[in-house]
Amino acid sequence: MDIIKVVLKKSSIGFSYRQRAVLESLGLHRLHQEVEHKDTASIRGMITKVRHLVDFEYISSSNKE
C-alpha cells in the first residue's frame, strides 16, 4: 500500500476549530513536523480540508516485486 508523507507548513492560528481538529487527527502539532499515513480515502479527505496549511508527498511502497 502506498504512503503519504504530510508536513505542517503553516500555523493553524486564525483558522477554524474544525481545521485544527483535522490537523490534530493527522497527528500534526508543530510546524515542519512530518507524519506518514497509509494512502486511504479518509486521509486524502483530511489533507484536502487543510491543503492550504500542509504539504504532502506520495511515497510508493518499495516492496512491490
C-alpha positions in Angstrom: 0.0 0.0 0.0 1.2 3.5 -0.8 2.2 6.0 1.9 1.5 9.7 2.1 4.0 12.0 3.9 2.4 15.1 5.3 4.3 18.2 6.6 2.7 21.1 8.5 3.9 24.3 6.8 1.6 27.0 8.3 0.2 27.6 11.7 -3.4 26.9 12.4 -3.8 30.1 14.4 -6.7 32.1 13.0 -8.3 29.2 11.3 -11.5 27.4 12.3 -11.6 24.8 15.1 -12.6 22.2 12.6 -9.3 22.7 10.6 -7.4 22.5 13.9 -9.2 19.2 14.7 -8.2 17.8 11.3 -4.6 18.7 11.9 -4.7 17.0 15.3 -6.3 13.9 13.8 -3.5 13.8 11.2 -1.0 13.9 14.2 0.4 17.3 13.3 1.2 19.6 16.3 4.3 21.6 15.5 5.5 23.5 12.4 7.6 21.4 10.0 6.5 18.2 11.7 6.3 15.3 9.3 4.0 12.3 9.6 3.3 9.3 7.4 -0.1 7.7 6.8 -1.4 5.0 4.6 -3.0 6.3 1.4 -6.7 5.9 2.1 -9.7 7.9 1.1 -10.2 9.3 4.6 -6.6 10.6 4.9 -6.9 12.2 1.4 -10.1 13.9 2.5 -8.4 15.3 5.6 -5.5 16.6 3.6 -7.9 18.3 1.2 -9.6 20.1 4.1 -6.3 21.6 5.2 -4.3 21.7 1.9 -3.5 25.4 2.5 -1.7 24.5 5.7 0.2 21.4 4.7 2.5 20.0 2.0 2.2 16.3 1.1 4.1 13.8 -1.0 3.1 10.4 -2.2 5.7 7.7 -1.4 5.2 4.4 -3.2 6.0 1.3 -1.3 9.2 -0.4 -2.3 8.1 -4.0 -1.5 6.1 -4.4 -4.8 8.2 -7.0 -6.6 
